[in-house]
Amino acid sequence: MEEVFVLAEHRQGKIRDITNEMLGIGESMANQRGASLTAVLLGHGVKDFAEDLALRASKILVVEDENLEYFNSILYQKVLSSLISKYNPFLTLLGHTAFGMDLAPSLSVELDFPLVTDCIGLSIEDNRLKALRSIYGGKVNASVSLRESKGYIATIRPGISSPKAPGEKKAAIIMEPSPLKGAIDFKKFIEYIEAPITGEDITQAEILVSVGQGIGGPENIPMFEELAKNLGGMISCSRPVVDRNWLPKERQVGISGKTVKPKVYIAIGISGAFQHITAMQGSDTIIAINKDPKAPIFTVADYGIVDDFKNVIPILKEKTTGGLK
Ligand SMILES: Cc1cc2nc3c(=O)[nH]c(=O)nc-3n(C[C@H](O)[C@H](O)[C@H](O)COP(=O)(O)OP(=O)(O)OC[C@H]3O[C@@H](n4cnc5c(N)ncnc54)[C@H](O)[C@@H]3O)c2cc1C
């Protein structure tokens, strides 16, 4: 039976969200082909992960090797390509993450399989893989069709799909021997360094007042800080605000900043580039204030105000002075 492979991603003792998101996409692709869904787990001491994944896929392939304890694209490639050569999955999914971006291109070259990266949708048409990719900072969606091949590799953008919920049936866990012959010294993991948290931690906020380049300049920051204070929340921002030194890096939301899931996320003067949206779209309620009605942020907003922030913020501040009523 044909298979879809999903490479499980884990870091610091945790399965990453992208793994379960890919399992959801992998299942729908497997259903389109009458294929089965296989989670591939590489690591060291990953038995608990295998048990968890066994409730979300039809089969789990595990390669245990102390040299796989930390992600290393060269070692991962060796192991993954040997599993692909053995099982011949028609599709292998990797996260469009630092791991996947490092691993997918060389894996595709080694196997001579077409690769499509940063996908937001996948389907099979006329026996070919078709992918939807969002390009030009989210302004255009491109539908691409890959050449016919016995196998494909795709990297999936994080946050575009809901995680696959655990089922009741437990899949078989198959231990595969490691093809590795020891460590390599020219590329190795040295240390995991967590970015230090100084001051407030925006990932813990229930309400975030998040500002973008559209606020015009640092002189306007106090207005938003006051609003955040009235709401019992914190201030966060998009990347250009940090690049321009209007706010410190620890306030940045996005793929190169922090991922946040507050109860309320108020995006002010933020256009909604995917690098930003990916990291805040899990918020319970999103409110966007932007003077451009076509700004992509409105595609993820629950409530939208199309106006200049200078007309809106004073009213919000007035209504929230003394706290939320
Ligand atoms: C590798 C990489 C990593 C990145 N990582 C991140 C990241 O982690 N986080 C991140 O945010 N970005 C990141 N970016 C940048 C991202 O692509 C966008 O450039 C950025 O998110 C845009 O920020 P913005 O929305 O604040 O600014 P802009 O795109 O300039 O948008 C400003 C918005 O404000 C609106 N506006 C202007 N004036 C007003 C007004 N008076 N009232 C109301 N609205 C107004 C405009 O209509 C516009 O929509 C990354 C980019 C790359 C290439």
The ligand as an ORCA input file, in Angstrom:
! r2SCAN-3c Opt
* xyz 0 1
  C      13.025     35.973      7.082
  C      12.001     36.985      7.517
  C      11.531     36.938      8.814
  C      10.574     37.872      9.221
  N      10.112     37.790     10.515
  C       9.129     38.624     10.884
  C       8.587     38.519     12.199
  O       8.998     37.715     13.033
  N       7.592     39.371     12.532
  C       7.082     40.310     11.662
  O       6.168     41.046     12.031
  N       7.609     40.432     10.414
  C       8.620     39.625     10.033
  N       9.161     39.780      8.796
  C       8.788     40.965      7.997
  C       7.467     40.798      7.265
  O       7.697     40.224      5.991
  C       6.809     42.171      7.051
  O       7.697     43.012      6.356
  C       6.404     42.845      8.345
  O       5.619     41.969      9.143
  C       5.590     44.082      8.028
  O       5.400     44.788      9.207
  P       4.198     45.786      9.363
  O       2.912     45.101      9.097
  O       4.362     46.452     10.691
  O       4.526     46.905      8.266
  P       3.901     47.177      6.829
  O       3.863     45.958      6.009
  O       4.598     48.377      6.325
  O       2.381     47.555      7.133
  C       1.975     48.734      7.746
  C       0.459     48.725      7.738
  O      -0.001     49.857      8.438
  C      -1.120     50.398      7.758
  N      -1.200     51.822      8.118
  C      -0.368     52.831      7.711
  N      -0.727     53.978      8.288
  C      -1.820     53.693      9.071
  C      -2.651     54.478      9.915
  N      -2.423     55.795     10.099
  N      -3.660     53.854     10.559
  C      -3.919     52.543     10.389
  N      -3.159     51.747      9.588
  C      -2.123     52.322      8.955
  C      -0.841     50.154      6.286
  O      -2.060     50.137      5.570
  C      -0.139     48.818      6.318
  O      -1.067     47.738      6.137
  C      10.102     38.868      8.344
  C      10.577     38.898      7.040
  C      11.510     37.976      6.628
  C      11.999     38.026      5.207
*
